[in-house]
Amino acid sequence: MRVQYITQQSIEHVEKCGIPERRSPRLRGFNYSDPGEYFVTVCTADRACILGAVANGAMTLSIVGRIVEDCWLAIPEHFPHTRAGVYQIMPNHVHGIIEITKAHRKPRPCRPYV
């Protein structure tokens, strides 16, 4: 996952090119560390197609795609109170469902939505 920072240059690019600002799909005030099932999508940097290719209707994973699959399946080893559910690796992104089975930390109040 790549972290992108908002810079003055990126703001100017949005204003110049007319690209709409992306709004967060997160629910205001919702604590995403609560138990439940969460649908996640993770994209590659610059949406580069490095995870594999689709041919004849089937996804063939690259070496990087196989590493991503191994990491997905290992999520419960790193986070014991989770289950890695169904997933689909695409050429430039991954969709999956992660279940948090129980709260493992003291709940904290959500920060106000910005």
C-alpha positions as CSV (number, residue, x, y, z in Angstrom):
1,M,0.0,0.0,0.0
2,R,1.3,3.4,-0.9
3,V,0.7,6.5,1.3
4,Q,0.1,9.6,-0.7
5,Y,0.4,13.1,0.8
6,I,-1.6,16.1,-0.3
7,T,0.8,18.8,-1.5
8,Q,0.3,22.2,-2.9
9,Q,1.4,20.8,-6.2
10,S,-1.3,18.1,-6.1
11,I,-4.0,20.7,-5.2
12,E,-2.9,22.9,-8.1
13,H,-3.1,19.8,-10.4
14,V,-6.6,19.0,-9.3
15,E,-7.6,22.7,-9.9
16,K,-5.9,22.9,-13.2
17,C,-7.1,19.6,-14.6
18,G,-10.6,19.7,-13.1
19,I,-10.2,16.3,-11.4
20,P,-12.9,16.0,-8.7
21,E,-11.7,15.6,-5.2
22,R,-12.3,12.0,-3.9
23,R,-14.6,11.8,-1.0
24,S,-14.0,9.2,1.7
25,P,-16.4,6.2,1.6
26,R,-16.0,5.7,5.4
27,L,-19.0,6.2,7.6
28,R,-18.7,9.2,10.0
29,G,-18.2,8.1,13.6
30,F,-18.0,4.4,12.8
31,N,-15.3,2.5,14.6
32,Y,-13.7,0.2,12.0
33,S,-11.9,-1.8,14.7
34,D,-15.2,-3.2,15.9
35,P,-16.0,-6.9,15.2
36,G,-17.6,-7.4,11.8
37,E,-16.8,-8.2,8.2
38,Y,-15.2,-5.5,6.1
39,F,-14.8,-5.3,2.4
40,V,-11.4,-3.9,1.4
41,T,-9.8,-3.0,-1.8
42,V,-6.0,-2.4,-2.1
43,C,-4.6,-0.9,-5.3
44,T,-1.0,-1.0,-6.5
45,A,1.1,2.1,-6.8
46,D,0.0,4.1,-9.9
47,R,-2.4,1.2,-10.6
48,A,0.5,-0.7,-12.2
49,C,-0.6,-4.2,-13.5
50,I,2.1,-6.1,-11.5
51,L,-0.1,-8.7,-9.8
52,G,-0.8,-10.8,-12.9
53,A,-2.8,-10.9,-16.1
54,V,-6.2,-12.0,-17.2
55,A,-6.2,-14.4,-20.2
56,N,-9.2,-16.4,-21.4
57,G,-11.3,-15.3,-18.5
58,A,-8.8,-16.5,-15.9
59,M,-6.4,-14.6,-13.7
60,T,-2.8,-15.8,-13.8
61,L,-0.8,-14.5,-10.8
62,S,2.7,-13.1,-11.3
63,I,5.4,-13.7,-8.7
64,V,4.3,-10.5,-7.0
65,G,0.7,-11.6,-7.1
66,R,1.6,-14.9,-5.4
67,I,3.3,-13.0,-2.7
68,V,0.2,-10.9,-2.2
69,E,-1.9,-14.1,-2.0
70,D,0.5,-15.5,0.6
71,C,0.3,-12.3,2.6
72,W,-3.5,-12.3,2.4
73,L,-3.7,-15.8,3.7
74,A,-1.2,-14.9,6.5
75,I,-3.3,-12.0,7.9
76,P,-4.7,-14.1,10.8
77,E,-1.1,-15.1,11.8
78,H,-0.3,-11.4,12.2
79,F,-3.6,-10.3,13.6
80,P,-5.0,-13.2,15.8
81,H,-8.5,-11.7,16.1
82,T,-9.1,-11.7,12.3
83,R,-10.1,-14.1,9.6
84,A,-9.1,-13.5,6.0
85,G,-12.2,-14.3,3.9
86,V,-12.8,-14.6,0.2
87,Y,-10.5,-12.5,-2.0
88,Q,-9.9,-11.8,-5.6
89,I,-6.5,-10.6,-6.9
90,M,-6.7,-8.6,-10.1
91,P,-3.9,-7.2,-12.2
92,N,-3.6,-4.0,-10.3
93,H,-5.7,-4.4,-7.2
94,V,-7.1,-6.9,-4.6
95,H,-10.6,-7.2,-3.3
96,G,-11.3,-9.2,-0.1
97,I,-13.3,-9.5,3.1
98,I,-11.6,-9.3,6.4
99,E,-13.5,-10.4,9.5
100,I,-12.6,-8.9,12.9
101,T,-13.8,-11.7,15.2
102,K,-13.6,-9.8,18.5
103,A,-12.4,-6.6,19.9
104,H,-8.8,-7.0,21.1
105,R,-8.1,-3.6,22.4
106,K,-9.8,-1.2,24.7
107,P,-12.3,0.7,22.6
108,R,-11.4,4.3,21.9
109,P,-13.7,7.1,20.9
110,C,-13.7,7.9,17.2
111,R,-12.1,11.1,16.1
112,P,-14.4,13.7,14.5
113,Y,-14.7,13.2,10.7
114,V,-12.7,15.7,8.8
